[in-house]
Amino acid sequence: MCPGRRRLERFWDGQRLKFVWNKLEVLSLDGRSRPVALTMNGRQYRRGLDGNCKEIVRVAGPTERDLYDAVPMAASQMDDLLREWSQRISSWMPFEVEDWLVGLRRDARNFCSIYQPVSILPPDQYRSLVFQLTEGCAYNRCSFCQLYQDRPYRCKDRQSFSRHIGRVLEYFGPALPWRRGVFLGDANAAGISTARLSEALEQIRQSLPCDGTDQQGAPRHPLQFEQVSSFQDTFSGRLRAVQDWRQLRKLGLDQVHLGIESGSSAVLDLLRKPIESGRVVEMINRLQQADIRVSLIFLLGAGGRELAHSHVHGTLELLQRVQLRAQDRVYLSDLLVHPGSDYHVLSQELGITPLTRWECREQARTLRESLRYEPPPRGPAVALYDVRQFVYV
Ligand code: SF4
């Protein structure tokens, strides 16, 4: 056996085929030979199902905690990396590398014909099976957000969602075992009418039937597809009654992610997000009464240096008005200011100084320490959420 081969290990765990080179570098392929993890020469790369690629780059800084940037890569650069990897695993590759690359490009086009861009997912949902019940954001006016500006808002009707589910399941096929849970996109899918959301959850359940139950007799799917999660905004429409949330919980809605961003009304004005804290608190209480997990997302650095005090204190005040449980989450995500965005223009007009990434980390530390939650698993996790690195792989 040549020395090169001795350094290669291969694992199949029923979800993905994993090659490890020199105990350090990894190539993982899902059940359809799509790369779901790739490291090489000490670097980490991500290839989205839509064919977009990023290199995750470590940013050196003044503390021991790492920061990462995600640098877009040309598809041809990713092809070169995959060619190089294919030489390492040639004896175990059941296909020609050029055929594989052509197949991946065809696969990406197919993905883009089924999905609108999957712009973002909550960090605990990166492996979810995504169904886009809605497309875009009905509000779409937050000053900092560019996630859905490329598409009009619409909610799929029964027939159209049924076709979408069918195409998604066909697309993933043997790659389904790598997925965990279901995420309903896009921005505010949990905010549609209870009747339509119930119907959509039924459609999912019929397409992905549970074949077991837990100790309490609740239905369970081996890939956790009975657990559905979604974003919901906290300001549009009427507050849903607890009994309606309970009905949705029975149909599989397990977790709702709320982009609250800040507890400071001055910061929310700047973000142009019409949130009212009393309503947010009531919404969280109702979700919890229905035994739905909540994940609350706040923006680090929102309002810059000038509004930092108001942002931190308003956010802490809001969080102190709710009782988060061990199964709930708080996510802290750096505000990304896009040049030319309304937030950028407004904050320049108001003389707002943006926080550096290190200052955002400091703000995260202040929030965490002030919250004094019991550490998981007894208390809720408070985690950083770096949207730069997101790629739906
Ligand atoms: S932050 Fe949320 S509500 Fe605001 S525009 Fe973006 S997706 Fe819509």
Boltz pocket constraint, residues with backbone or C-beta under 6 A from the ligand:
constraints:
  - pocket:
      binder: B
      contacts: [[A, 137], [A, 138], [A, 139], [A, 140], [A, 141], [A, 142], [A, 145], [A, 146], [A, 147], [A, 148], [A, 187], [A, 233], [A, 259]]
      max_distance: 6.0
